[in-house]
Amino acid sequence: MFKQVIIVRKDIKMDKGKIAAQVAHASIEAYKKSDAKEKAGWESEGSKKVILKVDDLKGLMSIYERVRKKFPCSLIRDAGRTQIEPGTITVLGIGPCEEKEIDKITKHLKLL
């Protein structure tokens, strides 16, 4: 089984619409980095996505360092046109990838 995980920083003041946009960016960018087998498996199973939260940049980067060589992933940096300073890392998109493998790294995180 495949799934995609998006992790949102909670220490940044973003309204719900901003969070939704950042999550969408992360989902698309991580998907583009996935191989054809991962994409096909994920799509055939309903494109499962789970949105999780992390306290701060340190926590997000810790997870990124653990996943960046194992899974397709994308750190999203905000353009700074609305609520956030330009270049601020807001979310991390991971996968689609094998659910049991990504859960080994992200199972301790809570849902957004």
Helices and strands as residue ranges (DSSP letters): E 2-9, H 16-33, H 36-44, E 49-54, H 57-67, E 73-77, E 89-98, H 99-106, E 110-111
